[in-house]
Amino acid sequence: MFTAASAAAVLLCGLLALLQATGTNAGHPNLVMGDDLNKPAEITPELLCVSCHAVFDVVQGKLKGKRRSESTVDEAMEGICKDTNFRVYKFIPPTMAQGCTALIEKHGDDVEAGLADDSKDVGGVCGGICGDIKYESPLDAAEASLSQKKKLKKKKKKKSAEKKIEL
């Protein structure tokens, strides 16, 4: 005999199986279904570009208050490709970690030298790797989203005020 809880569990399992079979994420863009997080990522120029910017951000954060030098950069680069360093970027953390590893394998010496050079900014370090790829910082994207939400809120308030005036 089925109880309501067991019927709900069967229904939920069926729904999840259907979602996985159709490849849909039910409108949740951050929900990853059906991907093996440990499978090798396709190392694209965009992934290398985003990885370079991410490595630059993480190293800059570790060097805050310290002078940029070869030894401090080497120290900051220790364990740089851990997925825990890449929680806010365009690609999911396991993919970012693989992109970071590929970046270090292909361009590690140039990236480290650029990071150790106080006169170079992120464009100087990652410009050659990114080429024509336009990189959007997660902070810039979040600020743009917040700004757009504020504008929408202002429009709603204005419309609401106009309706009150009409009444």
DRENMI-236629 format. One line per field, with one value per residue: residue number from 1; x, y, z of N, C-alpha, C in turn. Coordinates in nm, 4 decimals. Layout:
// residues N
guro = [NUM, ...]
n_c1 = [X, ...]
n_c2 = [Y, ...]
n_c3 = [Z, ...]
ca_c1 = [X, ...]
ca_c2 = [Y, ...]
ca_c3 = [Z, ...]
c_c1 = [X, ...]
c_c2 = [Y, ...]
c_c3 = [Z, ...]
END
This chain:
// residues 167
guro = [1, 2, 3, 4, 5, 6, 7, 8, 9, 10, 11, 12, 13, 14, 15, 16, 17, 18, 19, 20, 21, 22, 23, 24, 25, 26, 27, 28, 29, 30, 31, 32, 33, 34, 35, 36, 37, 38, 39, 40, 41, 42, 43, 44, 45, 46, 47, 48, 49, 50, 51, 52, 53, 54, 55, 56, 57, 58, 59, 60, 61, 62, 63, 64, 65, 66, 67, 68, 69, 70, 71, 72, 73, 74, 75, 76, 77, 78, 79, 80, 81, 82, 83, 84, 85, 86, 87, 88, 89, 90, 91, 92, 93, 94, 95, 96, 97, 98, 99, 100, 101, 102, 103, 104, 105, 106, 107, 108, 109, 110, 111, 112, 113, 114, 115, 116, 117, 118, 119, 120, 121, 122, 123, 124, 125, 126, 127, 128, 129, 130, 131, 132, 133, 134, 135, 136, 137, 138, 139, 140, 141, 142, 143, 144, 145, 146, 147, 148, 149, 150, 151, 152, 153, 154, 155, 156, 157, 158, 159, 160, 161, 162, 163, 164, 165, 166, 167]
n_c1 = [0.0840, 0.0554, 0.1723, 0.1050, 0.3477, 0.5281, 0.4208, 0.4612, 0.7396, 0.7942, 0.6792, 0.8418, 1.0937, 1.0389, 0.9908, 1.2438, 1.3944, 1.2760, 1.3453, 1.6250, 1.6439, 1.5406, 1.7141, 1.6655, 1.6746, 1.4738, 1.4367, 1.6248, 1.9155, 2.1609, 2.1596, 2.3039, 2.2575, 2.3060, 2.5655, 2.8961, 3.0983, 3.3661, 3.4586, 3.6805, 3.7271, 3.6465, 3.9041, 3.8883, 3.9614, 3.8181, 3.7768, 4.0427, 4.0999, 3.9146, 4.0062, 4.2646, 4.2098, 4.0798, 4.2833, 4.4565, 4.2944, 4.2689, 4.5363, 4.6034, 4.4360, 4.5546, 4.7977, 4.7473, 4.8484, 5.1100, 5.4312, 5.4618, 5.6496, 5.8826, 5.9114, 5.6951, 5.4808, 5.5206, 5.4688, 5.2002, 5.0879, 5.0868, 4.8923, 4.6947, 4.5096, 4.2926, 3.9531, 3.8026, 3.8882, 3.7512, 3.4702, 3.2925, 3.2890, 3.2383, 3.2320, 3.1666, 3.3121, 3.4754, 3.5359, 3.6651, 3.8906, 4.0180, 4.0639, 4.2388, 4.4582, 4.5316, 4.5952, 4.8189, 4.9922, 5.0290, 5.0883, 5.2158, 5.4732, 5.4768, 5.2470, 5.3127, 5.5421, 5.4276, 5.2532, 5.4371, 5.5448, 5.5127, 5.4240, 5.2397, 4.8983, 4.5861, 4.5137, 4.7604, 4.8726, 4.6917, 4.6106, 4.7366, 4.6633, 4.3875, 4.3239, 4.0947, 3.8770, 3.6165, 3.6208, 3.4125, 3.3974, 3.2996, 3.2212, 3.1626, 2.9469, 2.7653, 2.7287, 2.6159, 2.3782, 2.2562, 2.2330, 2.0532, 1.8298, 1.7740, 1.7021, 1.4673, 1.3105, 1.2850, 1.1364, 0.8969, 0.8136, 0.7747, 0.5665, 0.3719, 0.3372, 0.2408, -0.0046, -0.1362, -0.1638, -0.3369, -0.5666]
n_c2 = [-0.1178, 0.2204, 0.5158, 0.8641, 0.9997, 0.8167, 0.8026, 1.0641, 1.0663, 0.8802, 1.0154, 1.2462, 1.1328, 1.0332, 1.2739, 1.3986, 1.2140, 1.2516, 1.5203, 1.4958, 1.3283, 1.4852, 1.6900, 1.9411, 2.2203, 2.3186, 2.5955, 2.6962, 2.8445, 2.7990, 2.5414, 2.2360, 1.9577, 1.6196, 1.6441, 1.5263, 1.6261, 1.5776, 1.5179, 1.5733, 1.9109, 2.1062, 2.2800, 2.5896, 2.8976, 3.1025, 2.9955, 2.9835, 3.2573, 3.3579, 3.2092, 3.3140, 3.5793, 3.5186, 3.3902, 3.6070, 3.7777, 3.6221, 3.5926, 3.8637, 3.9193, 3.7575, 3.8831, 4.1271, 4.4198, 4.3402, 4.3654, 4.3187, 4.0615, 3.8221, 3.6108, 3.6510, 3.6235, 3.3609, 3.2272, 3.2998, 3.1714, 2.9071, 2.6231, 2.7423, 2.6532, 2.5268, 2.4331, 2.5739, 2.8324, 2.9514, 3.0418, 3.2349, 3.2791, 3.2708, 3.0031, 2.6781, 2.5841, 2.3320, 2.3215, 2.5652, 2.5163, 2.3225, 2.4767, 2.6631, 2.4985, 2.4222, 2.6757, 2.7418, 2.5401, 2.6058, 2.8841, 2.9558, 3.0618, 3.3164, 3.4318, 3.4315, 3.5949, 3.8322, 3.8866, 3.9357, 4.1713, 4.4922, 4.7004, 4.5991, 4.5536, 4.3697, 4.3560, 4.3745, 4.1372, 3.9362, 4.0064, 3.9119, 3.6459, 3.6507, 3.7872, 3.8723, 3.8249, 3.9336, 4.0047, 3.9803, 4.0910, 3.9185, 4.0837, 4.3238, 4.2370, 4.1706, 4.4228, 4.5590, 4.4187, 4.4746, 4.7515, 4.7646, 4.6470, 4.8408, 5.0543, 4.9510, 4.9325, 5.2023, 5.2889, 5.1476, 5.2655, 5.5255, 5.4910, 5.3956, 5.6204, 5.7979, 5.6758, 5.7077, 5.9830, 6.0205, 5.9079]
n_c3 = [0.0000, -0.0864, 0.0627, 0.1068, 0.1153, -0.0027, -0.2581, -0.3423, -0.3456, -0.5494, -0.7640, -0.7688, -0.8270, -1.0816, -1.2171, -1.1974, -1.3455, -1.5955, -1.6452, -1.6615, -1.8820, -2.0864, -2.0850, -1.9887, -1.7668, -1.6202, -1.6205, -1.4493, -1.4673, -1.3383, -1.2551, -1.2929, -1.4769, -1.5481, -1.6411, -1.6182, -1.3771, -1.3588, -1.6067, -1.8831, -1.9696, -2.2584, -2.3881, -2.4682, -2.6482, -2.5195, -2.2620, -2.1735, -2.1694, -1.9770, -1.7613, -1.7316, -1.6515, -1.4128, -1.2651, -1.2427, -1.0840, -0.8469, -0.7645, -0.7310, -0.5150, -0.3184, -0.2982, -0.1907, -0.0419, -0.0448, -0.2050, -0.5512, -0.6698, -0.8053, -0.6203, -0.4393, -0.6131, -0.7020, -0.4622, -0.4228, -0.6384, -0.5722, -0.5624, -0.7147, -0.9033, -0.7845, -0.7627, -0.5793, -0.5887, -0.7907, -0.7961, -0.8931, -1.1645, -1.5278, -1.6143, -1.4675, -1.1485, -1.1617, -1.4368, -1.4691, -1.3114, -1.4661, -1.6936, -1.5850, -1.5248, -1.7853, -1.8840, -1.7255, -1.8058, -2.0787, -2.0867, -1.8537, -1.7688, -1.8911, -1.7774, -1.5019, -1.5084, -1.6004, -1.3895, -1.1880, -1.2663, -1.1766, -1.3376, -1.5113, -1.5870, -1.5704, -1.8379, -1.9629, -1.8826, -1.9643, -2.2185, -2.4598, -2.4510, -2.4550, -2.6907, -2.9355, -2.7760, -2.5742, -2.2438, -1.9618, -1.6458, -1.3473, -1.1389, -1.2714, -1.4259, -1.2243, -1.1080, -1.3252, -1.3548, -1.1092, -1.1334, -1.3467, -1.2268, -1.0343, -1.1998, -1.3159, -1.0884, -1.0229, -1.2444, -1.2026, -0.9608, -1.0495, -1.2382, -1.0642, -0.9022, -1.0931, -1.1545, -0.9103, -0.9066, -1.1223, -1.0201]
ca_c1 = [0.0000, 0.1322, 0.1345, 0.1186, 0.4906, 0.5936, 0.3700, 0.5313, 0.8780, 0.7930, 0.6519, 0.9608, 1.1968, 0.9982, 1.0115, 1.3879, 1.4373, 1.2284, 1.4280, 1.7562, 1.6308, 1.5157, 1.8254, 1.6209, 1.7056, 1.3505, 1.4454, 1.7276, 2.0385, 2.2770, 2.1438, 2.3724, 2.2038, 2.3507, 2.7061, 2.9953, 3.1834, 3.5059, 3.4986, 3.7710, 3.6625, 3.7013, 3.9853, 3.8636, 4.0266, 3.7402, 3.8066, 4.1769, 4.0903, 3.8468, 4.0977, 4.3733, 4.1554, 4.0518, 4.4124, 4.5023, 4.2134, 4.3005, 4.6721, 4.5959, 4.3770, 4.6534, 4.9115, 4.7006, 4.9363, 5.2481, 5.4933, 5.4646, 5.7841, 5.8820, 5.8917, 5.5586, 5.3898, 5.5362, 5.3988, 5.0556, 5.0460, 5.0770, 4.7560, 4.6046, 4.4079, 4.1881, 3.8225, 3.7480, 3.9284, 3.6793, 3.3268, 3.2066, 3.3220, 3.1441, 3.2271, 3.1559, 3.4455, 3.5624, 3.5813, 3.7630, 4.0140, 4.0833, 4.1119, 4.3548, 4.5686, 4.5726, 4.6583, 4.9514, 5.0751, 5.0598, 5.1342, 5.2510, 5.5882, 5.4366, 5.1509, 5.3857, 5.6277, 5.3391, 5.2030, 5.5476, 5.5779, 5.4192, 5.3724, 5.1391, 4.7657, 4.5290, 4.5204, 4.8985, 4.9006, 4.6001, 4.5765, 4.7828, 4.5908, 4.2470, 4.3100, 3.9713, 3.7692, 3.5770, 3.6016, 3.3275, 3.4252, 3.1785, 3.1800, 3.0979, 2.8179, 2.6769, 2.6951, 2.5241, 2.2494, 2.2023, 2.1956, 1.9317, 1.7209, 1.7413, 1.6300, 1.3326, 1.2403, 1.2507, 1.0271, 0.7748, 0.7725, 0.7258, 0.4351, 0.2809, 0.3086, 0.1562, -0.1384, -0.1958, -0.1987, -0.4524, -0.6853]
ca_c2 = [0.0000, 0.3433, 0.6310, 0.9898, 1.0318, 0.7311, 0.8433, 1.1880, 1.0301, 0.8174, 1.1228, 1.3294, 1.0568, 1.0318, 1.4083, 1.4175, 1.1316, 1.3188, 1.6390, 1.4527, 1.2705, 1.5910, 1.7843, 2.0730, 2.2534, 2.3746, 2.7399, 2.7332, 2.8449, 2.7546, 2.4012, 2.1509, 1.8221, 1.5258, 1.6603, 1.4682, 1.7389, 1.5381, 1.4920, 1.6768, 2.0268, 2.1491, 2.3983, 2.6863, 3.0280, 3.1772, 2.9397, 3.0285, 3.3999, 3.3723, 3.1518, 3.4102, 3.6880, 3.4644, 3.3722, 3.7413, 3.8245, 3.5451, 3.6287, 4.0007, 3.9099, 3.7011, 3.9756, 4.2558, 4.4761, 4.2944, 4.4095, 4.2133, 4.0182, 3.6829, 3.5191, 3.6626, 3.5675, 3.2145, 3.1852, 3.3170, 3.0777, 2.7723, 2.5720, 2.8391, 2.5905, 2.4580, 2.4853, 2.6646, 2.9696, 2.9976, 3.0255, 3.3417, 3.3064, 3.2297, 2.8571, 2.6164, 2.5699, 2.2255, 2.3602, 2.6718, 2.4548, 2.2607, 2.5872, 2.7176, 2.4044, 2.4365, 2.8065, 2.7345, 2.4552, 2.6733, 3.0233, 2.9785, 3.1510, 3.4522, 3.4813, 3.4608, 3.7115, 3.9481, 3.9142, 3.9870, 4.3047, 4.5910, 4.7927, 4.5341, 4.5284, 4.2450, 4.3613, 4.3449, 3.9963, 3.8454, 4.0574, 3.8222, 3.5190, 3.6744, 3.8315, 3.9469, 3.7830, 4.0379, 3.9470, 4.0562, 4.0560, 3.8847, 4.2016, 4.4166, 4.1786, 4.1842, 4.5650, 4.5934, 4.3579, 4.5525, 4.8809, 4.7456, 4.6243, 4.9701, 5.1316, 4.8952, 4.9691, 5.3442, 5.2987, 5.1002, 5.3676, 5.6390, 5.4529, 5.3885, 5.7582, 5.8553, 5.6189, 5.7711, 6.1195, 6.0091, 5.8731]
ca_c3 = [0.0000, -0.0977, 0.1441, 0.0324, 0.1066, -0.1008, -0.3890, -0.3753, -0.3763, -0.6817, -0.8579, -0.7748, -0.8994, -1.2217, -1.2699, -1.2133, -1.4586, -1.7154, -1.6652, -1.7075, -2.0155, -2.1842, -2.0807, -1.9461, -1.6284, -1.5643, -1.6050, -1.3526, -1.5466, -1.2623, -1.2211, -1.3894, -1.4691, -1.6488, -1.6746, -1.5287, -1.3423, -1.3680, -1.7448, -1.9326, -2.0309, -2.3865, -2.3612, -2.5750, -2.6236, -2.4209, -2.1297, -2.1368, -2.1388, -1.8475, -1.6613, -1.7096, -1.5692, -1.2799, -1.1976, -1.2084, -0.9706, -0.7260, -0.7221, -0.6792, -0.3811, -0.2266, -0.2850, -0.1382, 0.0596, -0.0658, -0.3293, -0.6522, -0.7077, -0.8512, -0.5073, -0.3851, -0.7131, -0.6933, -0.3406, -0.4467, -0.7430, -0.5145, -0.5530, -0.7783, -0.9892, -0.7082, -0.8061, -0.4777, -0.6240, -0.9090, -0.7708, -0.9462, -1.3040, -1.6308, -1.6213, -1.3361, -1.0890, -1.2138, -1.5708, -1.4484, -1.2613, -1.5821, -1.7758, -1.5151, -1.5456, -1.9253, -1.8951, -1.6634, -1.8918, -2.2051, -2.0742, -1.7136, -1.7498, -1.9294, -1.6780, -1.3783, -1.5316, -1.6057, -1.2548, -1.1070, -1.3175, -1.1191, -1.4378, -1.5952, -1.5327, -1.6217, -1.9835, -2.0008, -1.8546, -2.0357, -2.3510, -2.5659, -2.4399, -2.4899, -2.8288, -2.9647, -2.6852, -2.4780, -2.1112, -1.8707, -1.5069, -1.2720, -1.0608, -1.3638, -1.4625, -1.1087, -1.0952, -1.4345, -1.3210, -0.9978, -1.1886, -1.4258, -1.1320, -0.9742, -1.3012, -1.3257, -0.9655, -1.0364, -1.3424, -1.1370, -0.8657, -1.1264, -1.2911, -0.9505, -0.8624, -1.1978, -1.1378, -0.7939, -0.9464, -1.2097, -0.9405]
c_c1 = [0.0887, 0.0795, 0.1530, 0.2658, 0.5601, 0.5461, 0.4399, 0.6759, 0.8875, 0.7710, 0.7742, 1.0724, 1.1645, 1.0211, 1.1594, 1.4419, 1.3959, 1.3131, 1.5664, 1.7489, 1.6118, 1.6262, 1.7846, 1.6609, 1.5919, 1.3620, 1.5470, 1.8629, 2.1607, 2.2693, 2.2073, 2.3203, 2.2634, 2.4955, 2.7925, 3.0955, 3.3317, 3.5510, 3.5902, 3.6932, 3.7259, 3.7749, 3.9757, 3.9426, 3.9516, 3.7682, 3.9453, 4.1766, 4.0276, 3.9372, 4.2112, 4.3252, 4.1292, 4.1809, 4.4662, 4.4274, 4.2537, 4.4390, 4.6738, 4.5389, 4.4749, 4.7689, 4.8728, 4.7931, 5.0811, 5.2996, 5.4965, 5.6091, 5.7738, 5.8521, 5.7498, 5.4563, 5.3980, 5.4591, 5.2469, 5.0028, 5.0349, 4.9307, 4.6519, 4.4896, 4.3051, 4.0534, 3.7589, 3.7866, 3.8389, 3.5284, 3.2380, 3.2253, 3.2227, 3.1259, 3.2201, 3.2960, 3.5297, 3.6170, 3.6868, 3.8961, 4.0904, 4.1376, 4.2366, 4.4771, 4.6217, 4.6448, 4.8013, 5.0445, 5.1196, 5.1304, 5.1863, 5.3644, 5.5519, 5.3417, 5.2236, 5.4753, 5.5438, 5.2860, 5.3121, 5.5872, 5.4722, 5.3562, 5.2618, 5.0077, 4.7126, 4.5314, 4.6590, 4.9340, 4.8189, 4.5685, 4.6154, 4.7095, 4.4473, 4.2284, 4.1843, 3.8560, 3.7434, 3.5458, 3.5126, 3.3499, 3.2954, 3.1293, 3.1099, 2.9591, 2.7180, 2.6340, 2.5962, 2.3849, 2.1807, 2.1547, 2.0656, 1.8107, 1.6771, 1.6616, 1.4866, 1.2481, 1.1964, 1.1340, 0.8946, 0.7229, 0.7116, 0.5868, 0.3320, 0.2405, 0.2168, 0.0130, -0.2106, -0.2424, -0.3246, -0.5804, -0.7218]
c_c2 = [0.1243, 0.4482, 0.7554, 1.0259, 0.9457, 0.7645, 0.9713, 1.1595, 0.9679, 0.9240, 1.2124, 1.2605, 1.0523, 1.1661, 1.4357, 1.3369, 1.1960, 1.4415, 1.6010, 1.3997, 1.3783, 1.6949, 1.9228, 2.0964, 2.3319, 2.5242, 2.7864, 2.7289, 2.7957, 2.6084, 2.3169, 2.0098, 1.7384, 1.5427, 1.5919, 1.5790, 1.7061, 1.5100, 1.6044, 1.7888, 2.0523, 2.2799, 2.4923, 2.8144, 3.1116, 3.1272, 2.9837, 3.1757, 3.4218, 3.3199, 3.2481, 3.5248, 3.6400, 3.4453, 3.5083, 3.7932, 3.7553, 3.5833, 3.7701, 4.0005, 3.8562, 3.7967, 4.1101, 4.3024, 4.4331, 4.3505, 4.2911, 4.1847, 3.8721, 3.5874, 3.5283, 3.6061, 3.4154, 3.1590, 3.1917, 3.2174, 2.9334, 2.7318, 2.6600, 2.7723, 2.5064, 2.5182, 2.5795, 2.8099, 3.0316, 2.9831, 3.1266, 3.3689, 3.2423, 3.0779, 2.8000, 2.5879, 2.4534, 2.2572, 2.4700, 2.6147, 2.3889, 2.3669, 2.6508, 2.6291, 2.4157, 2.5697, 2.8011, 2.6492, 2.5284, 2.8073, 3.0563, 3.0764, 3.2956, 3.5128, 3.5190, 3.5832, 3.8395, 3.9869, 3.9749, 4.1290, 4.4040, 4.6810, 4.7315, 4.5172, 4.4007, 4.2419, 4.3289, 4.1996, 3.9056, 3.8882, 3.9652, 3.6894, 3.5368, 3.7157, 3.9155, 3.9139, 3.8946, 3.9705, 4.0391, 4.0038, 4.0190, 4.0021, 4.3027, 4.3667, 4.1935, 4.3293, 4.6081, 4.5395, 4.4369, 4.6889, 4.8707, 4.7224, 4.7550, 5.0570, 5.0832, 4.9341, 5.1160, 5.3631, 5.2571, 5.2044, 5.4870, 5.6106, 5.4492, 5.5291, 5.8253, 5.8038, 5.6835, 5.9114, 6.1188, 5.9836, 5.9901]
c_c3 = [0.0000, -0.0012, 0.0590, 0.0137, 0.0021, -0.2422, -0.4349, -0.4140, -0.5154, -0.7889, -0.8772, -0.8518, -1.0488, -1.2886, -1.2924, -1.3301, -1.5905, -1.7471, -1.7173, -1.8499, -2.1211, -2.1854, -2.0362, -1.8014, -1.5651, -1.5353, -1.5031, -1.4224, -1.4712, -1.2222, -1.3307, -1.3716, -1.5804, -1.6899, -1.5705, -1.4995, -1.3536, -1.5104, -1.7923, -2.0028, -2.1667, -2.3599, -2.4810, -2.5465, -2.5190, -2.2795, -2.0842, -2.0971, -2.0010, -1.7356, -1.6302, -1.6199, -1.4264, -1.2010, -1.1543, -1.0850, -0.8403, -0.6740, -0.6658, -0.5370, -0.2788, -0.2008, -0.2251, -0.0246, 0.0454, -0.1979, -0.4256, -0.6915, -0.7506, -0.7359, -0.4501, -0.4831, -0.7112, -0.5742, -0.3607, -0.5487, -0.6911, -0.5016, -0.6205, -0.8524, -0.9136, -0.7458, -0.7042, -0.5040, -0.7306, -0.8959, -0.8427, -1.0956, -1.3996, -1.6378, -1.4798, -1.2817, -1.1417, -1.3537, -1.5597, -1.3999, -1.3764, -1.6769, -1.7161, -1.5382, -1.6884, -1.9470, -1.8421, -1.7494, -2.0176, -2.1866, -1.9343, -1.6923, -1.7822, -1.8262, -1.5491, -1.3939, -1.5359, -1.4699, -1.1666, -1.1478, -1.2691, -1.2236, -1.5233, -1.5194, -1.5955, -1.7743, -2.0349, -1.9816, -1.9461, -2.1785, -2.4645, -2.5663, -2.4879, -2.6352, -2.8464, -2.8703, -2.5847, -2.3450, -2.0285, -1.7300, -1.4353, -1.1875, -1.1490, -1.4017, -1.3478, -1.0895, -1.2028, -1.4058, -1.2098, -1.0462, -1.2680, -1.3345, -1.0676, -1.0718, -1.3145, -1.2043, -0.9708, -1.1328, -1.2792, -1.0388, -0.9376, -1.1820, -1.1799, -0.9055, -0.9643, -1.1863, -1.0208, -0.8275, -1.0311, -1.1297, -0.8545]
END
